[in-house]
Amino acid sequence: MSAWLKDETTLHTGATPRHGVDIFALLRDRTGDRAADDRAAQVTASGAAWLAGATAYPRSTLSQWEARPGSPGVLPCGSAFDVVNVPALFGRRMLEQLWAEGPGSGPVATHRGRMLLFAAPGTAQRLPSLLAWEEWGTGSTSGSSPRHHGAMPPLLCHGTGDAVTVPPLVGGSGGGPRWLVAPDTRNPWLPGPDVLLWACVRVGRSAAPSTTGNSIFPPADPGANVYDVSRRR
């Protein structure tokens, strides 16, 4: 499954690009002209090949990119990567944790006020279970009462059977999807569910409200009987 937005034609393997653009040559030429700070947000030729490998027909996908290098696309999850979709502010705090005190991140994009963290395949299935095991809320309205209710915003995990919008390889409008950390290798390191759980918990703890500070005592049981023992001898 693959689709490229604003592309009205379906290009097949071996088809001649409509605009005659060599997307790999274009990306290679741009690499030498970019400042170091900009490289994290620009896809390389190797990164484009990795993205195309997520589809069932990589060569056809590359042909579509050659025809429309400045258009966002839609790629399937579950084979090359999963995606964890979080609110932008929470995602930025996760990135700060991952890069400052953790192992870093894989590719990261933003779209419609949310952040897309590319993760290892299988993360979409395991991360919600791990968060539930740790009793962290994920914005669910299922009636459960997580111990850390309110500290975790809604997380959307995209895995097998899902697809996500990815930013264009070149350029892109200011209001559309864009790369924060762009793929730059054929084999990017992708965080797994354990790493993303760690980042979520670190951010959730820092955002959790606290009025009494840390305590070594368990929370009081509201249904427990309380006796006045001040006069006992």
N, C-alpha and C positions, 0 to 999 in steps of 0.2 A: 504494500500500500504506500503510495506516495502521491502528493499533489503539490502543485506550485500555484500560489494565488495569483490572480490576474493573468493567467496564461490560458488562452482559449484553445490552444492546440495540444494534442497529445503526441509527444515525440517518442519514437520507438528507437530501439538500439540500432546504432549505425546511421541515424538520420542526420542530415546536414543542418547545423544550427541556423536558425532563420536570420540572425543578425551577424553570423560569422565571428562571434567573440570567442577567443580561446581563454576560458575562464581561469585555467591554471597559469597561463602566461601572465594574465592580468594580475592575479594574486601575487605571483612571484615578483612582478615589477613593482607592485605597491610595497612589498616587504622592505626593500632597500631604502624607500623614501620616508618611512614612518619613524617617528620618535619612539623611544623605548616605552614611554608611558602610554602611547596609543596602541602598541602591539597587542595588549591584552584584550582590546575591543575590536580587533580586525582578524577575520578568518584567513588562514594560510591555505596554500594548495593542499597540503597534507590534511589539514582540518576539514576542508571541503570533501576530500575523498572519504574521510571517516564518517562524516554526516551522510553522504550518499550510501555508504555501506549499511545504513540502518534500514534501507528499503530492499524490496525483493528484486528490483532491477536498477542497480547502481548506475549503469551506463546511461540508461534512459533518464534517470534523475539528473545526471551531470549534463546531459543534452538540454534539459529544461533550464538548468542554471545558466548554461551558455546563452540561451535565448533570452532569459530574464534575470540577469545577475543582480538587479536592484530590487527584486520583488521578494517579499517574505514567502515562506513555504510551509507545508505541513508534512511532518515526518512521523512514522509510527514509533511507538515505544515498545519495550519488552525484549528486543534482540540485542541491539548495540548499547542501549541505555534505557533507564527509567528517568522520570522527571518528578521532582518534588516541587510543588507549586505553593508558594507562601506569600502573604502580604509583603509589600516592598520593604517596609521599615523593619519588620521582623527578619526578613531575609538578609537585609544589610547587616543587621546585628549578628546573624548567623555567620555571614562571611567574615566579619571582624574576628569572631571567635576562631573560625577555621584557619584563618591566615595568621592571627597573632599567637595563638596557643595550640593550634591543631596542625594537621598535616596539609592544609590547603584545601582547594576545591577543584572540581572539574569545570567544564564550561558552564557559564551562567548567563542567562538572558533576562530581560525585563519585557513585560507585555501587559498592557491595560492595568497598570497599577499593582502588578504582582511580579514576583521574582521566580524564575524557573531555574532550579538547580539540577543539573544533569548528574545522575547517580548510576551506580552499578545496577545491571539488570537484577530483578528480584527485590529491589529496595521498596518498590510500591506496595508489595504484598507484606513485607516484614515490618516496615517502619511503624505503621499504625498499631500492629500487634505489640511491638516493643513499647510504644508510648502508653498503650492501655495497661501493659504489665507493670510499668512504672507509675501507673495511676496519674498520668498527666492528661488533662482535658485537651481535646482537639476541636473545640467548637461544636461538638455534636449536641443534638437536641433529643437524644434517645432516652432521656430520663435518668441516665446514670449520674452519679455524684462523684466525680474524680476528686482526689485529695487536693490537687492543685488547680481547682476550677478557676477559670478566668485568666490564667497565666499563659495559656497556649492558644493562639488564634487558629482559625480553620486552616488545616493543611490538606491540600489535594494531591494525591499520589497517582501518577499516571504510569501504568505498566502495560502488560500484554493486552492487546485489544483497544488501547487508547492511542491517540495521536495528539501532537502539540504543534503550535505555530512556532516556527523558528525565524529569526531575523534574516534579512538578506545578506548575501556574502559581501556585497559591495554597496556602500552608501546606505540609503534608507532614510525615511522621513523622521523628523523629530518626534512626532506623535505615535509612530509605529513601534513594533518590536525592535530591540537593539541588543547587541552583545555587551555584557560587562566583562566577562572572561570568555574570549572566543576560542574555539577549538583550533589548535595549531600543530597537531600531530596525528598520525594515523592510529596511535594507541594511547589516547589520553588517560591519565589516572582518574578514576571516578570514585567518589566516596560511597561506601556501603551504608547499610542501615544503622550499624553500630556507631559509625562516625557522625552521621546526621542526628542520631538520637542524642549523642553527647552534646552536639552544638545546640539542639533544641532545648535540652535540659538546662544548659548553661545560660542561655538567653532567657528561658522561662523563669529560672530562679532569680535572675537579676531584675526581672520585671514584676515578679510576684509582690503584692503589697504585704507589708509587715508593720504591725503596730506595737508589737511587744518584743521585737528582737528575737535572737536565737534563744531557745529554751531547751534544757535537758529533760523536761517533763513532758509527757504526752498531753494532748489536748483534753480538756475536761469533758466528761460525759454529761450532756445536758439532762439525761434521764436518771442520774445517780441520786441517791438519797444523801442529804447533807445534814449533819447533826452539829449542834452547838456544843463544843467540848470545852469552852472557856472556863466553866465553873467546875469541871471535874477535878477531883483531888486524888 
